[in-house]
Amino acid sequence: MNLNVKRAWINLAEAARGLREQWQRATLTATGIMVAVVAITLLIGVGRGVQTDIAGQIKSLGVNVVIVLPARVDPSAFSFNPNLGGQSYLTKENAASLKSISGVIDTSLLTFVGGGVRYGKKESYPVVIAAQQSWFSMHEVKLREGRLYATTDGNQPICVIGSIAADELFPDKKAIGKSVLVNGQSYEIIGVTEDKSAENSLFSMASFQNVLYIPWESFKQKNSNAQVDRIMVQTAPEADPKQLVPAIESTLGKQLDYQQYSVLTQEQLLGLIYRMMKILTYLVSGLTGIALFVGGVGIMTVMLMSVNERSKEIGVRKTTGATRKDLFFQFLFEAILLALAGGAVGLAISYTVSAILTQYTVIKPEISLGLVAFSIGVSTLIGTVFGLIPASHAARKDPVDALRSE
């Protein structure tokens, strides 16, 4: 075996022995790193799980769908326009003009109605949407029972309710034919949608399963001042939605002011959301970085105390042939092993908590191999950086002075 490798193994063995002899102190010291690793791993894991959940919700809008918003949004940079929840200048005529664009199959108007849904003394608060029948050809809907409304239904006061809201209002599962009140207006339920994966989503209460759909024409007839909040544009399967955005922008630009609308693909919408999530992740990681720093300072402090208390051991090793380099790496290895032990326990705890959350809640953290490698790397780095000063202090000790101090 190479002499340098042999000496490295000896120094590593000495480091492990030192930690075993002071296992209680080592355990307390590693706790700081453990807590920091748990915080970082779970927060990043939960963030990734939320991103996956959001992506699923956006993709559930349907394939080849372009969204027209009632305000200007810059897809290249995250920005919030308060008019997205305010006055809309979009009209039914705007949607009709888009159908003439080559590559556009159909459009659908959506209006967010707001308010709750009442049946007798029971109330539920789904997302109430007035949507044209064409929406169901863009957005795949699975029915638990009943049917979807069609153009032949005219302006009938009917609705299709999502499974979450239906189960809240009708525990006996008998919703078809019942009439519910939406802002004081009566609508008869003709269908109940179902999607188990969405029901288990973190955003199930705001998903397209916790929805009550009303025919847009019927709602508009009862509420003449209702505005159009979204125009959903279905593109042909062979057409690239990105390529159609300029044509849609141009058509709308002839009817509306530039600031009164935006056209986004699903990919651009996801990009905006991911950008916001990244900002939050960076902020949270910065806060948990403080815990790592505190854990590192704890390792350095304890290791400095250990160096002073083990002067005799250092003196004996040096008088029996150990070099400054040997002592330096012995105590550096101790610091790294402490950090790695804390990191390993932290990962085990994170994985356990993640499994519990996944099994019993709607939060689905994603702890990937990359995240595990990142946590181990951070632990190693902390141990290395904060172990340098104690290791240098041990290496510089004079063997005679070290023995005399005992």
N, C-alpha and C positions, 0 to 999 in steps of 0.2 A: 504493500500500500504506500502511496506517495506520502512523504513525511509531512507535508503541509496539510493533507487531508486527514492524516492520523491525528495531528495536533488539533485540528478543527473538531474532530469527533471527541477528543479528550475534553476540550473546552466546553463542548455542548453537554457532555456527560456531567461535568462539574457544575454547569449551570442548572441542569435538571436536579442534581443532588441538593444544591443550595435551595431551590424552590421547595423540594420535598421536606427539608429540615425546617423550613419556615412556612409550611403550607397554610397556616391560619392567616398570616399576614399576606401571603400571596393571593389567597382567595378574596380577601377584602379589597386588595389592590386591583384585581382583575374585574371586580364588580362594576367599576366605573366604565370600563371599555364595554362590558357586557350590556349595560343599560344603553349606551350610545349606539351600539350595533343593533340592538332590538329596535330602537327608535328609528334609525335610518332605514333598516331593512323593511320594517312594517310600513312606514310612511311611503317609501318608494313603491313597495309592492301594492299597497292600497291604491296609490296614484295610477299605477299601470292597470290595475283591475278596473278602475273607474274609466280610464281611457277606452279599454276594450268594451265596457258596458255602453259608453256613449257612442262608440263606433257602431255597435249593434243597433242602437236606436236610430242613428242616422241612416244606416243601410236598410233598415226596415221601411224607409220611405218608398223603396222600390228601386228597380233597375232603370237606368237611363232617365233619371228625373232631374230637371233643372228647376231651381227655386227662384221666384221673383219676390224680392222683399220691398216693403214700402218706404225705404230710406236708403241713403248711400252708405255702403260698407266697403272698406278697402280690404280685399282678400290678402294683400301682401303684408299687412301689418294689423295686429289685433287692435281694434278700435270699437267703441260702443257708441252707437247713435241712439239717443233717447227716443227718437221718433219711431223706432221699431215697435214700440209699445203704445204709440200715440196715433195721430191723424194719418190716415192712409189715403193716397190719391189714386190708388189702383182701381180700375173699373172693369165691369164685365166686357165692355167694348175693347179694352186693352187685351184681354185674354183672347177674344175672338180674332183680333188682328194677328196674333202670333200663330194661329193655325195655318196661315197662308205661307209660312216659312217652310222651305224645303227641308225635310228631316224632322219636323215637328208632327207628331201623330195626333196629340190631343192636349187639352188644358183642363184644369179644374180650379175652381175658386174655393178658397177656404176662409172662413170667418170664425175667429175665436169668440164664442158667445159669452163665456164667463158665467159666474153664478153657480148655484148648486142644483142638485136633482132631488126631488122629494117624491116619496111614495107613502101615503098615509102619514104616520108620525116619524118615519125613517128618512134620513137624509144621507146623501153621498155627494162627494165633491170631485167628480171626474173632470177631465178636460172636455168641455162641451164645444164641439166643432160643427159648424154648418158647412157641409161639403157637397159639391155636385156629385152626381152618380159616377161620373168619369174617374173620380178619385180612386174608386175601388178597382179599376183596371190598371192603375199605376201602382197602388199599394196593396200587396198581397194580404188578404184577410181570410183567416180560417174561422169558420162558423161552428159554434158548439150546438146551436139549434137555430131554427128559423131561416130567414133569408136576408139579403141585402135589398135596399130600395133601388128601384130602376126608374128610367125616364117615363115609363108608362104609369108610374104612381102619381104623376102630376104634382100638384101642390098639397098632397095629403099630409096631415099632421102625424107623421110616423117617425120612428127613430130606430137606430141600431146601437145597442149598448155593449160596452166592453165587459169582459168576464169579471174583472175586479169590482167594478161598480155594481154589476148585476148580483154578485154574491153578497155584497153588503146590503142591498135593498131586498133581495129575495133569497134568503137562506134555504128555502125549500126548492131552489133551482127552477121555479116556475115563473118565468118572466114574460114569455110570449103572450101577447094579447093584453097585458097590463098597461095601464096608462100612467105616465109619470109627469110631474110638473117641472118645467124648466123656466125659471123666472116668472112663474105664475101662468105659463102657457102649457097646455096639455098636449102630450105626444104619446102615441101608442107604440109599444115595443114590438117590432116584427122580427128581430134577430139579435143573437148574442154571439159576440166573437170570443175566440179562445186562443191563447198562446201561452203555454206553461213557462217557456223560457223568459218571456217578458214579465210574467207575474213574479218571477224570482229575481227580477232586476232591481238594482239599487234605485233606479228611477221609475219603478213601476207606477208610482202614483202620478207621474207626469209622462208616461209612455203612451204609445198608441193602442194599448190595451185598456188603460184606465180612461176610456173615452166614451162619450155619447155622441153619435153622429146624427145630425138632422139634415134633411134635404135642404140645400141652399135656397132653392126657389121658394120652398114653403116658409123658411125662416124670413126671407126677404119680404115676402108678402105680408107677414105679420109685423115686420120691423123695417119700415121703408128707409130709415136712416142708417141701417147697418152698412158698414164699410167692408171692403175686401182686404183682408190682412195678408194673404199670400195667394200668388198664382203659381200653381204647380204645372210644370210643362213636361210632358212625356215625349221623349225623343225616340226616333227609330232605332232598332237594335244595331243596325249597321252604321249609324251616325255617331260620331264622337261628340259627347255633350260639350266639351271644351270648344270645339270648332263652331258650335251653334251659338255660343254666348255672344260673339260680336253681332250676329244677325238679329238676335233677340234684343240686344242693347240698342241697336240702330232703329228697329221698329218701334220700340217704346220711346226712344228719344224724339220721335216725331210727334208724340202725343203728350209727353210729360217732361217736366224740368229734370235736369241731370241729377239733382239732389233728391228727387222724389222716388227713386227706385234703384235697385241693385239686382244683378243677375248672378247667382252663384251655383256652381255644381256641388254635388255631394262632397267631392274631394276638397274643394275650397272651403266648404263649411266645416269639415273635419279639421282642416288646417288651422282655422281660426280657433277652434276649441282646443286643439292640441297646443297651440301657442300659449293660450291662457293657462293650460295645465302645466306646461313647462315652467312658466313664471312662478306658479304656486309651488312647484317641486323645488325650484332653486331657493325660494324663500324658506321653505320648511327644512331643506337640507342645510342651509346656512345656520338655522337655529339649532339643529341637532349637532352641527359641527362644534358648537360651544360645548356640548356634552363630551364630545371626543377630546377637545382641548383640555377640559377639566380632568378627564380620565388619564390623559397623557401626563399632565402635571402631577397627578397622584402617583403614577408609576415612577416618575423622576424623583419625587420627594422620598418615597419609600426606598427606592434603590440607593439614594444618597445616604440615608440612614443605615441601610444594610452594609454599604461599603465601610462606613465608620465603625460599625459594630463588629465587622469581620476582619479587622486589621490583622489579627494573628494568623488567620487563614491565608490572607494575602501575602504576609511575610513568609510563612512556611512554603507556600507555592513558589515564591520567587527564589528562596534559598535552595530549593530542590530542583531548580533548573527552568522554571516557567519564566517566560519573557514578558515584557510590557504588553506586547501584542497578544499573548495568551490571556493575560488578565483583562485586557480591554475586551476581547471577544467573549470571554466567560460572562462578564457582567452585561455586555450588550445582548448576548443570547438570552440571559435571564429576562431582560426587559421585553425582548421580542416574544419569548415563550409566554410571559404574563399576558401580553396583549393578544396573542393568538388564542390562548385559553379563554380569555374573556370573550373574544370574537366568536369562537366555536360554540360556547354556551349560549351566547346571544343569538346566533343563527338557529340553534336547536329550539330555543324559546320562540323565536319568530316563526319558525316552521310550524310549531305546535299551535300557536295562537292563530296563525293563518288557516290551518286546517279546521280549527274550531269555528272561526268566522265563516269559512266557506260552507261548513256543514249546517250551522244553525242560524245564520243571518243572510241578508241579501248582499253583504259586502264580500267580494271575491278577490282577495289579494293575489297577485301573481309574483311568486318568488322564483325567478329563473336562475339557471346556472351562472349567467352573466352577473346577476345581482349577488349571488353567493361569492363569486370570485372577487367582485368589487369590495364586498364587506371584508373578506379575508385580506385583500390587498391593503385596505385602509388600516386594518388592525396591525398588519406588519409594519406599515409606514409609521404609525403612531409609536409603536414599540421601538423602532429604529431611531426615530428623531429624538424622542424623549429619553432614550437610553444612552445617548452619546455622552452627555455630561457625566452621569455616574460612572460609565465605563472608563472615560478618560481620567476621572478622579482616582479610580482604583488602579489604573495602569501607572500613574505617576507616583504612587506611594513608594517611599524608600523602604526596603525590606527591614533594615535595622530599626528605623523609627517605628515601623509597623509592629515589629515584635516587642519593642520597648513599651509601646502604648498599652500593651496587654499586661 
